[in-house]
Amino acid sequence: MMLSNRVAAPARPAEQRMAVASTSRPSARPIVINASAFGSAKKTATQLLRELARGSTRKSSTRANVTGATGATCALDIVFVAAEVAPWSKTGGLGDVTGGLPIELVKRGHRVMTIAPRYDQYADAWDTSVVINVMGEQVRFFHSIKKGVHRVWIDHPWFLAKVWGKTGSKLYGPRSGADYLDNHKRFSLFCKAAIEAARVLPFGPGEDCIFVANDWHSALVPVLLKDEYQTKGQFTKAKSVLAIHNIAFQGRMWEDAFKDMALPAKSFEKLAFEDGYAKVYTEATPMEEEEKPPLTGKTYKKINWLKAGILSADKLVTVSPNYATEISADPAGGVELDKAIRSRGIEGIVNGMDIEEWNPKTDKFLTLPYDQNSVFAGKAAAKEALQAELGLPVDPTAPLFAFIGRLEEQKGVDIILAALPKLLATPKVQVAILGTGKAAYEKMVNAIGTKYKGKAKGVVKFSAPLAHMLTAGADFMLVPSRFEPCGLIQLHAMHYGTVPVVASTGGLVDTVKEGVTGFHMGALNPDKLDEADADALAATCRRAAEVFATPKYSEMVANCISQDLSWSKPAQKWEGLLEELVFGKGTIATEKKEAIKVPVAEKIPGDVPAVSYSPNVASPSAASAASGNGAKPATTAAPMGSWRAAAPATGPSPISATPKVTTYKPALPATAPVKKAVVGAAAAPAKEAAADGAASSNGASSNGNGAAATPAPAAAPTPAVPAGGRFASVLAKKGGSA
């Protein structure tokens, strides 16, 4: 039945790569090949290349079963659409996810493509010679295959000419807090071109595929599928998933931007949004570093890209189960999109980490690489080298705390700086801080080496070697984030056997187990620097320093490094979620998905708390005294979603300190009427969600396209909040990054 091996035989891997690579060479016209082995109809070279790239000659509507070690029940066609894909473009965790997760899904037997803007002249990306017209603009596609994943880039001057190789904060604007004025056109074109890529590229999956949109930049993908393509009978079998990596970034813009986005008129209702902020931060109206968006008592009509994606996607997912709970609970956690999220439902899947770049066994920046069996020798060598590099006393008995991250409020660097005097009063404690960010914090971090000479060192720059040295050489990693959807720093730290000290928020709750793989300091005041938070951080670090001097610390190190924090388990859960979307719940896909637990629920060797109680409950002695029976109470987890309203009690030992805990609730602005929360699906979710924030005048889009938005107030007016509402001062300048 075969005419020749070249035409009809299933492609071997090398031939497959050659076939796909050949699309990078321009061709005068389609060549028709008489391929009777594929059926009676003749097929063009482009059609054959598509089938070869997919690895079979079946029709696109037929799904092949996958058996064996991959664990997949069927081979899915998955298209990730994102503004960032590491290592080519990255400003945060979004790029890490779209860089790592697709590779693991390919290992499980799926056909995966990622689509991102071409911000740079990537050396490993080839012109496919495919050109289409989108919104009156000529768009090209560049392509590469890396570790089995088809990496595709949308090529247009709106992306390349703006960035010119500088793929840091300039993806969304010239600086943080000043988004490009045409971001609405840039990412509208991107979303449309991404959908077209699935069917115009010869190696694309065709119309029967699953699109995974990520954050506001690609949130129009599910909108376009529902409102434009499927109403025309196109992509009728396609499914869409919207992954929310940070609810604070929503793509809020003035509503007149809609006319430039080439969307159907009916899509406007999904996008419609109101908030209480008179400004959208762009190049024309940039935000100053310490500016706080003021509430005016009025409402302003805008559009909200993320909201439209939420209402249109077939499935919502975010980056940790606890974060899913937080953003769907109330207007504060959901940044005014909680109703829209509750109307659709959302699941959380903890992110994995790149265990190739971050691997103590192969880390080129370490003098003595190590693994689980040699962790103590390896970390001792790394600590010695780190202390010498930083100019700190080389002392293996000194507890060394490190911080790596952006120098801004969200990451809690201001809390660390406020806590330093009390923290460094603990004998032998050393602190190292690495990062860049706000000028004021950079200046303060630079000064700690002089102010606390021999005890602390600040390094204000981006340094991959030093980041790896800190991750391996530090004894503890500080992660005092005010909010953290998932977090990667704590995963890197544990993979290197470094014990994290974290705030109790978002994904930190799902990944760090109190007394077993780390220490929790409780949740922190989201709006301002609170003295109680600094005291809580210092007390938790003192408690960790006490454990450092005992055998329990070695147990915690072993617990940390023994975990599988790679993308392997998250990919299985993602696979189950996507198969559920295609085949329905109650199938083997559901069992597969539910079999994967969050890291804190996984049983690991030595899973015994290294301390007898959590940081937010009374010490055993105090509890026993109160009960009068002398019995030791059971260990309980630290209350999550709360912050300390009072400084911890003082005493001879930090372990006996019992900070008061209260749930944080922002106050209502004086002009805002009280709204009653509605739980459950709405009869008309688009209309209900459109009103989110309109009644409260507290829906801060503190950065237009970047949507560094401010949550609406809670129903009960308790502690007062600075003007601008919860998160306003923290998020306002984040730009379009996630």
C-alpha positions in Angstrom: 0.0 0.0 0.0 3.0 2.3 0.3 4.3 4.3 -2.6 7.6 4.9 -0.9 9.1 5.1 2.6 9.5 8.8 2.2 5.9 9.5 1.4 3.8 6.9 3.2 5.8 5.4 6.1 5.4 6.9 9.6 8.2 9.4 10.1 11.1 8.4 12.2 12.2 11.1 14.7 15.0 12.4 12.4 12.7 12.5 9.4 10.0 14.2 11.5 12.4 17.0 12.5 13.5 17.4 8.9 9.9 17.6 7.7 9.1 20.3 10.2 12.3 22.2 9.6 11.6 22.3 5.9 8.7 24.6 6.5 11.3 27.3 7.3 12.3 27.4 3.6 10.2 29.4 1.3 8.4 27.6 -1.5 7.1 28.9 -4.8 3.8 27.1 -4.6 2.2 24.0 -2.9 3.4 20.8 -4.5 0.8 18.0 -4.9 2.1 14.5 -4.1 0.2 11.4 -5.3 -0.1 9.8 -1.9 -2.6 7.0 -2.5 -1.5 5.3 0.6 -3.2 8.1 2.6 -6.5 7.8 0.7 -8.0 8.4 -2.7 -7.6 12.2 -2.5 -4.3 13.9 -3.4 -2.6 15.9 -0.7 -0.3 18.9 -0.8 3.1 18.8 0.7 1.8 21.1 3.5 -0.9 18.6 4.4 1.6 15.7 4.5 4.0 17.8 6.6 1.2 18.4 9.1 0.5 14.7 9.4 4.2 13.8 9.6 4.7 16.4 12.3 1.8 14.9 14.3 3.4 11.5 14.0 0.6 9.7 12.2 -1.5 9.7 9.1 -4.8 9.8 11.0 -7.4 12.5 10.6 -7.3 15.3 13.2 -10.6 14.3 14.7 -9.4 10.9 15.7 -7.5 10.6 19.0 -5.0 7.8 19.4 -4.7 5.9 22.6 -1.4 6.1 24.4 -0.2 3.2 26.5 2.9 2.4 28.5 5.0 4.4 30.9 3.7 7.8 29.9 0.5 7.3 32.0 -1.6 9.2 29.5 -5.0 7.7 28.6 -5.1 9.5 25.2 -2.9 11.8 23.2 -4.2 15.4 23.4 -3.3 18.3 21.2 -2.5 21.2 23.6 -1.7 24.8 22.6 -0.4 27.1 25.3 -0.8 30.8 24.5 1.2 33.1 26.8 3.0 36.5 26.7 6.1 34.8 28.2 7.9 31.5 27.6 11.1 30.8 29.4 14.0 31.0 28.6 13.1 33.2 25.7 11.0 35.7 27.5 10.4 36.0 31.2 9.5 38.6 33.9 8.1 36.2 36.5 6.5 32.8 37.2 4.3 32.8 34.0 7.4 32.2 31.8 8.6 29.4 34.0 5.2 27.6 33.8 5.0 27.8 30.0 8.6 26.9 29.7 8.5 23.7 31.9 5.0 22.3 32.0 4.7 21.6 28.2 7.9 19.6 28.2 6.5 17.3 30.9 3.2 16.9 29.0 5.1 15.8 25.9 6.9 13.2 28.0 3.4 11.9 28.9 2.6 11.4 25.3 0.8 14.6 24.3 1.4 16.9 21.3 2.1 20.3 22.7 2.7 23.7 21.1 3.5 27.0 22.9 2.8 30.4 21.2 4.3 33.6 22.4 5.3 37.0 20.9 8.7 37.3 19.2 10.3 40.0 21.3 13.8 39.3 20.2 15.9 37.9 17.3 16.0 34.4 18.9 18.9 32.4 17.4 17.1 29.1 17.6 13.8 30.3 15.9 13.3 29.8 12.2 11.0 31.6 9.9 8.2 29.3 8.7 7.5 31.4 5.7 3.8 31.3 6.7 2.3 34.8 6.5 -1.3 35.7 7.4 -3.3 38.9 7.7 -4.6 39.7 11.2 -6.5 43.0 11.9 -5.1 44.3 8.6 -1.5 43.5 9.7 0.9 41.0 8.1 1.9 38.4 10.7 4.6 35.8 10.4 5.4 32.8 12.5 8.8 31.6 13.7 9.3 28.1 15.0 11.6 25.7 16.8 11.3 22.3 18.4 12.8 22.0 21.9 12.5 18.7 23.9 9.6 17.7 21.8 7.6 20.9 22.2 6.7 23.0 19.2 7.7 26.5 20.2 6.0 29.2 18.0 6.5 32.9 18.0 4.2 35.6 16.6 6.4 38.0 14.5 5.2 41.6 14.1 6.9 45.0 14.7 4.5 45.7 17.5 6.5 43.2 19.6 10.0 43.2 18.1 10.4 46.9 17.5 9.3 47.8 21.0 11.6 45.5 22.9 14.7 45.1 20.7 16.2 42.3 22.6 15.6 43.7 26.1 13.1 41.1 27.3 12.9 42.2 30.9 10.4 44.7 32.2 9.9 46.2 28.7 7.6 43.5 27.4 4.6 45.5 28.5 5.9 49.0 28.8 9.1 51.0 29.0 9.1 50.7 32.7 6.9 49.4 35.5 3.8 51.5 36.0 3.9 52.8 32.4 2.2 50.4 30.0 2.5 50.8 26.2 -0.5 52.8 24.9 -1.2 50.2 22.2 -1.1 47.1 24.4 -4.8 46.5 23.6 -3.9 46.2 19.9 -0.7 44.3 20.5 -2.3 41.5 22.5 -5.5 41.5 20.5 -3.4 40.7 17.4 -1.4 38.2 19.4 -4.6 36.3 20.5 -6.1 36.2 17.0 -2.8 35.1 15.5 -2.3 32.4 18.1 -5.7 30.8 17.2 -4.9 30.9 13.5 -1.5 29.3 14.1 -3.2 26.1 15.1 -4.7 25.6 11.7 -2.3 27.5 9.3 1.0 26.1 10.4 1.8 22.7 8.8 2.8 21.2 12.1 -0.2 22.6 13.9 -2.9 20.5 15.5 -5.8 21.9 13.4 -9.1 23.1 14.9 -9.6 20.1 17.2 -7.3 21.1 20.1 -7.2 22.5 23.6 -6.1 26.1 24.0 -4.5 27.0 27.4 -4.6 30.8 27.7 -2.5 32.4 30.5 -3.3 35.6 32.3 -4.9 38.7 30.8 -2.5 39.0 27.8 -4.1 35.9 26.2 -7.5 36.0 27.9 -9.2 37.0 24.6 -8.5 33.5 23.2 -11.5 31.9 24.9 -13.5 35.0 24.1 -12.7 34.8 20.4 -13.4 31.1 20.2 -16.9 31.5 21.7 -18.0 34.8 20.2 -16.3 34.7 16.8 -15.0 31.4 15.5 -17.5 28.9 16.9 -20.5 31.0 15.8 -19.1 30.6 12.3 -18.8 26.9 12.6 -15.0 27.0 13.1 -13.1 25.4 16.0 -16.3 23.8 17.1 -14.6 21.0 19.0 -11.9 23.2 20.5 -11.8 23.7 24.2 -10.3 26.5 26.2 -8.6 26.7 29.6 -7.7 30.0 31.3 -4.8 29.8 33.8 -4.6 32.7 36.3 -1.1 33.2 37.5 -1.8 36.4 39.5 -5.3 37.7 39.9 -3.9 41.3 40.5 -3.1 41.6 36.8 -6.4 41.9 34.9 -5.8 44.1 31.8 -8.1 46.9 32.9 -8.2 49.7 30.2 -10.5 52.6 29.2 -13.5 51.2 27.4 -12.8 53.2 24.2 -10.0 50.7 23.6 -12.6 48.2 22.6 -13.1 49.8 19.1 -9.5 48.9 18.2 -9.6 45.3 19.3 -11.7 43.9 16.3 -14.0 41.9 18.5 -17.7 41.1 17.9 -20.0 43.6 19.5 -21.4 41.0 21.8 -18.0 40.6 23.5 -18.2 44.0 25.0 -20.7 42.9 27.7 -18.1 40.3 28.9 -15.4 43.0 29.0 -17.4 45.7 30.6 -16.1 46.7 34.1 -16.3 49.7 36.5 -13.9 50.7 39.3 -13.3 53.7 41.5 -10.0 54.9 40.0 -9.8 57.9 37.7 -6.5 56.9 36.1 -5.0 54.1 33.9 -1.2 54.0 34.1 0.4 54.1 30.7 3.3 55.9 28.9 1.1 59.0 28.7 0.1 58.9 32.4 2.9 56.9 34.2 2.8 56.1 37.8 5.5 57.4 40.1 7.4 54.9 42.4 5.6 55.8 45.6 2.3 56.9 44.2 -0.8 55.4 45.6 -3.9 55.4 43.4 -6.5 57.7 45.1 -10.2 56.8 45.4 -12.4 59.5 44.1 -15.8 58.3 45.3 -16.9 58.0 41.7 -17.1 55.0 39.2 -15.3 54.8 35.9 -16.2 52.7 32.9 -13.4 50.4 31.7 -12.9 47.0 30.1 -11.3 44.0 31.9 -9.6 41.4 29.8 -9.3 38.8 32.5 -13.0 39.0 33.4 -14.0 38.4 29.8 -11.7 35.3 29.7 -13.1 34.0 33.0 -16.6 34.2 31.6 -15.7 32.6 28.3 -13.3 29.8 29.1 -14.4 26.2 29.5 -12.3 25.7 32.5 -10.5 28.0 35.0 -7.3 26.9 36.8 -4.8 28.7 39.0 -1.4 27.9 40.4 -2.2 26.4 43.8 -5.3 25.2 45.6 -5.0 27.6 48.5 -4.7 30.5 46.0 -7.8 29.3 44.3 -9.7 29.5 47.6 -8.3 33.0 48.3 -9.3 34.5 45.0 -12.8 33.1 45.0 -13.6 33.9 48.6 -14.3 37.6 48.6 -13.7 40.8 46.6 -10.5 41.4 48.5 -8.9 38.1 47.6 -10.4 38.1 44.1 -9.5 41.7 43.3 -13.2 42.2 42.5 -13.4 39.2 40.2 -14.5 36.8 42.9 -18.1 36.7 41.7 -17.1 35.9 38.2 -14.8 33.2 39.4 -17.4 31.6 41.7 -19.9 31.7 38.8 -17.6 29.4 36.8 -15.6 27.5 39.5 -11.8 27.2 39.6 -9.2 24.5 40.5 -5.7 25.0 41.8 -2.6 23.0 40.7 0.7 23.7 42.4 3.5 24.6 40.0 6.6 22.5 39.6 10.1 23.7 39.1 12.9 23.3 36.6 15.1 20.6 38.1 17.7 20.9 35.3 18.6 24.6 35.8 18.1 24.2 39.6 19.8 20.9 40.5 22.4 20.8 43.3 23.9 17.6 41.7 24.8 19.4 38.5 24.9 23.0 39.5 27.9 24.6 37.8 28.0 27.5 40.4 28.7 25.1 43.3 32.3 24.1 44.3 31.0 20.8 45.6 27.7 19.6 43.9 25.6 17.3 46.0 22.4 15.2 46.1 20.2 13.8 48.8 22.9 11.4 50.0 25.6 14.1 50.3 23.5 17.1 51.2 25.2 18.0 54.5 28.8 17.9 53.0 27.6 19.8 49.9 25.8 22.5 51.9 28.7 22.9 54.3 31.0 23.6 51.3 28.5 25.9 49.7 28.0 27.9 53.0 31.7 28.3 53.5 32.1 29.6 49.9 29.1 31.9 50.3 30.2 33.4 53.6 33.6 34.2 52.1 32.0 35.7 48.9 29.8 38.0 51.0 32.5 39.0 53.4 30.7 37.4 56.4 32.6 35.5 59.1 33.1 31.9 57.9 31.3 30.1 60.7 29.4 26.8 60.1 27.5 27.2 63.4 26.1 30.6 62.4 22.5 30.3 61.2 22.5 32.0 57.8 19.1 33.5 56.4 18.9 34.5 52.8 16.4 36.4 50.7 16.3 36.4 46.9 13.7 38.4 45.1 12.3 41.7 43.9 12.9 44.6 46.3 9.3 45.7 46.7 6.4 45.4 49.2 4.8 42.3 47.7 7.9 40.2 48.5 8.1 41.6 52.0 11.6 43.1 51.8 10.4 46.1 53.9 9.4 43.6 56.6 12.8 42.0 56.6 14.6 45.4 56.8 12.3 46.4 59.7 13.0 43.1 61.5 16.8 43.2 61.1 17.6 44.8 64.4 15.7 42.2 66.4 16.7 39.4 64.1 20.4 40.2 64.3 20.2 40.5 68.0 20.0 36.7 68.0 23.6 35.3 68.6 25.5 34.4 65.5 22.7 35.0 63.0 23.7 36.2 59.6 21.4 37.7 56.8 22.0 38.0 53.1 19.7 39.8 50.7 20.0 39.7 46.9 17.7 41.5 44.4 16.8 44.6 42.5 13.6 46.8 42.6 12.5 50.1 44.0 15.2 52.6 44.4 14.4 53.3 48.0 14.8 49.6 48.9 17.9 49.2 46.8 19.5 52.0 48.8 18.5 50.5 52.1 19.7 47.0 51.1 23.0 48.4 49.9 23.5 50.0 53.3 23.0 46.9 55.6 26.5 45.7 55.0 27.9 48.8 56.6 25.2 49.2 59.2 25.4 45.6 60.4 29.0 44.8 59.4 29.9 41.2 59.8 26.3 40.2 60.3 24.5 41.2 57.1 25.2 41.8 53.5 23.0 43.2 50.7 23.7 42.8 47.0 21.7 44.9 44.6 22.1 43.3 41.2 20.9 40.4 39.1 23.4 37.6 39.6 22.6 34.0 38.7 25.8 32.6 40.3 25.1 34.3 43.6 21.5 33.3 43.5 22.5 29.6 43.2 25.2 30.0 45.9 22.6 31.5 48.3 20.1 28.8 47.5 22.7 26.1 48.4 24.7 27.8 51.0 22.0 29.4 53.2 20.5 27.5 56.1 17.1 29.2 55.7 15.4 31.0 52.9 13.1 33.9 53.8 9.9 34.2 51.8 7.8 36.9 53.7 5.4 37.6 50.8 2.3 39.6 51.5 0.7 37.4 48.8 2.1 34.6 46.7 0.0 32.7 44.1 2.4 29.8 44.1 6.1 30.8 44.5 9.3 29.3 43.2 11.9 30.5 45.7 10.7 28.1 48.4 10.7 25.2 45.9 14.2 25.9 44.8 15.3 26.2 48.4 13.8 22.9 49.4 15.2 21.1 46.4 18.7 22.3 47.6 18.0 21.2 51.2 17.5 24.8 52.4 14.7 25.3 54.9 12.2 28.0 54.0 10.7 30.5 56.4 7.5 31.7 54.8 4.4 33.8 55.2 1.2 31.8 55.4 -0.4 32.8 52.1 -1.2 31.4 48.7 0.9 28.6 47.4 3.3 28.9 50.4 0.6 27.2 52.4 0.4 24.3 49.9 4.1 23.7 49.6 5.7 24.3 53.0 4.7 22.2 55.9 5.1 23.8 59.3 7.9 22.1 61.4 8.5 19.5 58.7 9.8 21.3 55.6 9.8 24.8 56.9 8.5 27.5 59.3 5.4 29.6 58.9 5.2 33.2 60.3 1.5 33.7 59.6 -0.1 35.9 57.0 1.0 39.5 56.9 -0.8 42.9 56.6 -1.4 43.3 52.9 -1.5 47.1 52.9 1.2 48.5 55.0 4.3 47.8 57.0 3.1 46.6 60.4 5.4 46.4 63.4 3.7 43.2 64.4 4.7 41.6 61.1 8.3 42.5 61.7 8.1 41.1 65.2 6.6 37.9 63.8 9.3 37.5 61.2 12.0 38.0 63.8 10.4 35.6 66.3 10.0 32.9 63.6 13.6 33.3 62.6 14.7 33.1 66.2 12.7 29.9 66.5 14.3 28.5 63.4 17.7 29.5 64.8 17.0 27.5 67.9 16.1 24.4 65.8 19.3 24.9 63.8 21.3 24.0 66.8 19.5 20.7 67.3 19.3 17.4 65.3 15.8 18.4 64.2 17.3 20.8 61.7 19.1 17.9 59.9 15.7 16.1 59.8 14.1 19.1 58.2 16.9 19.4 55.6 16.4 15.7 54.7 12.7 16.2 54.5 13.1 19.2 52.1 15.5 17.6 49.7 13.7 14.2 49.6 10.6 15.7 47.9 9.8 15.5 44.2 9.2 19.1 43.3 9.6 18.7 39.6 6.9 19.2 37.0 6.2 15.4 36.9 3.3 15.4 39.4 1.8 18.7 38.4 1.8 17.5 34.8 -0.1 14.4 35.7 -2.7 16.6 37.4 -2.9 18.9 34.5 -3.3 15.9 32.2 -6.2 14.7 34.2 -7.8 18.1 34.2 -7.5 18.4 30.4 -8.8 14.9 29.8 -11.7 15.6 32.1 -12.5 18.7 29.9 -12.5 16.5 26.8 -14.1 13.3 28.0 -16.0 14.4 31.1 -15.7 13.8 34.9 -16.0 10.4 36.5 -13.5 8.8 34.1 -10.0 7.5 34.7 -8.9 11.1 34.2 -10.6 12.2 37.4 -8.9 9.4 39.4 -5.5 10.4 37.9 -6.0 14.1 38.8 -7.2 13.4 42.3 -4.3 11.0 43.0 -1.9 14.0 43.0 -1.8 15.9 46.3 -0.2 19.2 47.2 3.4 18.9 48.6 2.3 19.4 52.2 -0.1 16.5 51.9 2.5 14.1 50.5 4.0 11.6 52.9 7.8 12.1 53.0 10.6 10.4 55.0 10.8 11.7 58.5 7.5 13.5 58.3 7.4 14.5 62.0 7.2 18.1 63.0 10.5 19.4 64.3 8.7 21.7 66.7 5.9 20.9 69.0 3.4 23.5 67.9 2.8 26.0 65.1 3.8 29.6 65.3 0.3 31.0 65.6 -1.0 28.8 68.5 -0.2 28.8 72.2 2.9 26.9 73.3 2.2 23.5 75.0 3.1 24.8 78.4 0.7 27.7 78.1 -2.1 25.6 76.8 -1.6 23.0 79.5 -1.7 25.6 82.1 -4.9 27.0 80.7 -6.5 23.6 80.6 -5.4 22.7 84.1 -4.7 19.0 83.3 -1.1 19.2 82.1 -1.9 17.3 78.9 0.1 18.2 75.8 -2.2 19.5 73.1 -2.1 18.2 69.6 -0.1 20.1 67.0 -2.3 22.2 64.8 -1.5 24.0 61.5 -0.9 27.7 61.5 -4.1 29.6 60.8 -4.0 30.8 57.2 -5.4 34.0 55.7 -4.8 35.9 59.0 -2.2 38.4 60.1 -1.0 39.4 63.5 -2.6 42.5 64.8 -0.4 42.7 67.9 3.3 42.2 68.6 4.2 38.8 70.1 4.6 38.5 73.8 8.1 38.9 75.0 9.8 36.2 77.1 13.0 34.3 77.7 12.5 32.1 74.6 11.0 33.0 71.2 9.3 29.6 71.2 7.1 30.7 74.0 6.0 33.9 72.1 2.4 33.6 71.1 1.4 36.4 68.7 -2.3 37.4 68.7 -4.0 36.5 65.5 -6.9 38.3 63.9 -8.5 38.1 60.4 -7.6 41.1 58.3 -10.6 43.0 56.8 -10.2 46.3 55.0 -12.5 49.2 55.7 -15.2 50.4 53.4 -14.5 53.8 51.8 -16.9 56.4 53.2 -18.7 56.7 49.9 -19.2 53.0 49.2 -22.5 51.3 49.9 -22.4 47.9 51.5 -22.7 44.9 49.1 -23.9 41.5 50.1 -21.8 38.7 48.7 -23.6 36.3 46.4 -22.2 32.8 46.4 -22.9 30.3 43.6 -23.6 30.5 39.9 -25.4 33.5 38.6 -28.3 33.4 36.1 -26.5 36.0 34.0 -22.8 35.8 35.1 -21.7 38.3 32.5 -24.0 41.0 33.9 -23.3 40.2 37.5 -19.6 40.2 37.0 -19.8 43.5 35.1 -21.2 45.1 38.2 -18.3 43.8 40.3 -16.6 46.8 41.8 -19.1 49.3 40.4 -21.0 49.6 43.7 -17.9 49.8 45.8 -15.8 52.4 43.9 -12.8 50.4 45.1 -11.8 48.5 42.0 -8.5 50.0 41.5 -6.9 49.3 38.1 -3.7 50.9 39.3 -2.0 50.1 36.1 -4.2 49.9 33.1 -3.1 47.0 30.9 -1.1 45.6 33.7 -4.1 45.6 35.9 -2.4 46.0 39.2 -5.8 46.1 40.6 -7.1 46.8 44.1 -9.7 44.5 45.6 -13.0 45.7 46.7 -13.7 46.2 50.4 -15.0 43.5 52.6 -18.5 43.9 54.1 -17.5 44.6 57.7 -15.7 47.9 58.4 -13.0 46.8 60.8 -9.3 48.0 60.8 -8.8 51.1 58.6 -6.9 50.8 55.3 -4.8 53.4 53.6 -6.4 55.2 50.7 -6.2 53.0 47.7 -7.4 49.8 49.4 -5.8 46.5 49.9 -2.7 45.7 47.7 -2.8 49.2 46.1 0.6 50.3 47.3 2.0 46.8 46.6 0.7 46.1 43.1 0.2 49.5 41.5 3.4 49.5 39.5 3.6 46.0 38.3 3.0 46.7 34.6 1.7 43.9 32.4 3.8 41.1 33.8 2.4 38.3 35.8 
